[in-house]
Amino acid sequence: MPRSDANSLKGTRRKKKLEKISASELRFKEQFVGRYIKKENNFKGACFDLRLVRVKTENECFVTLSDFGKEFAMMDNPILDEGKHEANFSNEEVKFITQKIITRFNLEDKITRRILKELEKKNMSSEEIDDIFKEEWLRHNIQKQLTKETMPPITSERVATMGRLAELKMVKWDIISGKSEYSLR
């Protein structure tokens, strides 16, 4: 939402619009770029969690690509390098993401591997994928003594994970009669 959206407004409406824009900018910065967590003396956010960026401090604080991030950034990308929009990632990028990023997240790695293995046998519905999430999530959190009844909803987790796999062109996601169905590509 650009700040120019507030130009035509006056008084309280303008102030509220500018506050909303500022809150949106802050959320984006904190969630995707990162934020400093004083208690942990560390930076958090998607780029930091994926180890793609790091903070370099000299007299000032700079956010820069990590060696890991540079390695990824130097790979060919079909959209950026060729203007092709059939795929978001090159085969090299997919291999990097699956072998060097997803594997760092133990539970997601287990769930992803299990789903891909099951999809080798048959197409699966969202309910079947949800069952895999529940089983693996409970197994991963066994020390918390959670049950299927006390575990948090996993629909958003399934949608995010399956969306990533579809974006990586590893899984085909079809919606048939209002229901999701997944298959291998």
C-alpha positions as CSV (number, residue, x, y, z in Angstrom):
1,M,0.0,0.0,0.0
2,P,1.8,3.2,-1.1
3,R,1.9,6.3,1.0
4,S,0.3,8.2,-1.9
5,D,-2.9,6.5,-1.0
6,A,-3.2,8.9,1.8
7,N,-2.6,12.1,-0.3
8,S,-6.3,12.7,-1.1
9,L,-7.4,12.2,2.5
10,K,-7.6,14.9,5.2
11,G,-7.5,15.0,9.0
12,T,-8.3,11.8,11.0
13,R,-8.8,9.7,7.9
14,R,-5.4,10.6,6.6
15,K,-3.8,9.9,10.0
16,K,-5.5,6.5,10.2
17,K,-4.5,5.6,6.7
18,L,-0.8,6.6,7.3
19,E,-0.8,4.6,10.6
20,K,-2.2,1.5,8.7
21,I,0.5,1.9,6.0
22,S,3.3,2.3,8.6
23,A,2.0,-0.8,10.4
24,S,2.0,-2.7,7.1
25,E,5.5,-1.6,6.3
26,L,6.7,-2.6,9.8
27,R,5.1,-6.0,9.6
28,F,6.7,-6.7,6.2
29,K,10.1,-5.6,7.4
30,E,9.9,-7.7,10.6
31,Q,8.4,-10.8,9.0
32,F,10.4,-11.0,5.7
33,V,13.5,-8.9,6.2
34,G,13.9,-9.4,10.0
35,R,14.0,-7.9,13.4
36,Y,16.4,-7.8,16.3
37,I,15.4,-9.9,19.3
38,K,17.1,-8.3,22.2
39,K,16.5,-11.2,24.6
40,E,18.2,-13.6,22.2
41,N,20.8,-11.1,20.9
42,N,19.8,-12.3,17.4
43,F,17.9,-11.4,14.3
44,K,14.7,-13.2,13.2
45,G,12.8,-13.2,10.0
46,A,12.4,-15.4,6.9
47,C,15.7,-14.3,5.3
48,F,17.6,-14.8,8.5
49,D,15.9,-18.1,9.4
50,L,16.8,-19.4,6.0
51,R,20.4,-18.2,6.4
52,L,20.2,-16.2,3.2
53,V,21.2,-12.9,4.9
54,R,23.4,-11.9,7.8
55,V,24.1,-8.8,9.8
56,K,27.5,-7.3,9.4
57,T,28.5,-4.8,12.1
58,E,31.3,-2.3,11.8
59,N,30.6,1.3,12.8
60,E,27.1,0.7,11.5
61,C,24.8,-2.3,11.1
62,F,24.5,-3.7,7.6
63,V,22.3,-6.5,6.3
64,T,24.1,-8.5,3.6
65,L,23.8,-11.8,1.8
66,S,25.5,-14.7,3.6
67,D,27.8,-17.0,1.7
68,F,24.8,-19.4,1.6
69,G,22.6,-16.5,0.2
70,K,25.2,-15.6,-2.4
71,E,25.4,-19.2,-3.6
72,F,21.6,-19.2,-4.1
73,A,21.5,-15.7,-5.6
74,M,24.1,-16.7,-8.2
75,M,22.0,-19.5,-9.6
76,D,20.2,-19.2,-12.9
77,N,16.5,-18.3,-12.5
78,P,14.0,-18.7,-15.3
79,I,12.1,-15.6,-14.5
80,L,15.0,-13.3,-13.7
81,D,17.4,-14.5,-16.4
82,E,15.1,-15.5,-19.3
83,G,11.8,-13.8,-18.6
84,K,10.1,-17.2,-18.6
85,H,7.1,-17.6,-16.3
86,E,6.4,-21.3,-16.6
87,A,8.5,-22.1,-13.5
88,N,9.5,-20.0,-10.6
89,F,12.8,-21.9,-10.0
90,S,15.4,-23.6,-12.0
91,N,16.2,-27.2,-11.4
92,E,19.4,-26.1,-9.7
93,E,17.5,-23.8,-7.3
94,V,15.0,-26.6,-6.6
95,K,17.8,-28.9,-5.7
96,F,19.4,-26.2,-3.4
97,I,16.0,-25.6,-1.7
98,T,15.2,-29.2,-1.1
99,Q,18.7,-30.3,-0.1
100,K,20.0,-27.3,1.8
101,I,17.1,-25.4,3.1
102,I,14.1,-27.7,3.8
103,T,16.4,-30.3,5.4
104,R,17.3,-27.7,8.0
105,F,13.7,-27.8,9.3
106,N,13.4,-31.3,10.7
107,L,9.7,-31.6,10.9
108,E,8.9,-30.1,7.5
109,D,11.6,-32.3,6.0
110,K,10.1,-35.4,7.5
111,I,6.6,-34.4,6.4
112,T,7.7,-33.5,2.9
113,R,9.6,-36.7,2.4
114,R,6.7,-38.8,3.6
115,I,4.2,-37.0,1.4
116,L,6.4,-37.4,-1.7
117,K,6.9,-41.1,-0.9
118,E,3.1,-41.6,-0.5
119,L,2.4,-39.7,-3.8
120,E,4.7,-42.2,-5.6
121,K,2.0,-44.8,-4.9
122,K,-1.2,-42.7,-5.5
123,N,-2.8,-39.3,-5.7
124,M,-3.9,-37.9,-2.3
125,S,-6.6,-35.7,-1.0
126,S,-6.1,-32.8,1.4
127,E,-7.6,-35.0,4.2
128,E,-5.0,-37.7,3.6
129,I,-2.2,-35.1,3.6
130,D,-3.7,-33.7,6.8
131,D,-3.4,-37.2,8.4
132,I,0.3,-37.3,7.5
133,F,0.7,-33.9,9.1
134,K,-1.1,-34.9,12.3
135,E,0.8,-38.2,12.6
136,E,4.2,-36.6,12.1
137,W,3.4,-33.5,14.2
138,L,2.3,-35.7,17.1
139,R,5.4,-37.9,16.8
140,H,7.6,-34.8,16.7
141,N,5.9,-33.3,19.7
142,I,5.4,-36.4,21.8
143,Q,7.2,-35.0,24.8
144,K,4.4,-32.3,25.0
145,Q,1.8,-35.1,25.4
146,L,-0.5,-33.6,22.8
147,T,-3.3,-35.6,21.3
148,K,-5.2,-35.2,18.1
149,E,-7.8,-33.3,20.1
150,T,-5.4,-30.8,21.7
151,M,-3.1,-30.2,18.7
152,P,-3.5,-26.8,16.9
153,P,-5.2,-26.8,13.5
154,I,-2.8,-27.9,10.7
155,T,-4.7,-26.8,7.6
156,S,-2.6,-23.7,7.2
157,E,0.6,-25.7,7.6
158,R,-0.6,-28.2,4.9
159,V,-1.6,-25.4,2.6
160,A,1.8,-23.6,3.0
161,T,3.9,-26.8,2.6
162,M,1.9,-28.1,-0.4
163,G,2.0,-24.7,-1.9
164,R,5.8,-24.7,-1.6
165,L,6.0,-28.2,-3.2
166,A,3.7,-27.0,-6.0
167,E,5.8,-23.9,-6.6
168,L,8.9,-26.0,-6.7
169,K,7.1,-28.1,-9.4
170,M,7.5,-31.3,-7.3
171,V,3.8,-31.7,-6.8
172,K,0.7,-31.0,-8.9
173,W,-2.2,-29.4,-6.9
174,D,-5.6,-29.7,-8.5
175,I,-8.9,-28.5,-7.2
176,I,-11.7,-30.9,-8.3
177,S,-15.3,-30.2,-7.3
178,G,-14.0,-27.9,-4.5
179,K,-11.6,-30.4,-3.1
180,S,-7.8,-30.4,-3.3
181,E,-6.1,-33.4,-4.9
182,Y,-2.3,-33.8,-5.1
183,S,-0.1,-35.8,-7.4
184,L,3.5,-36.0,-8.4
185,R,4.7,-34.0,-11.4
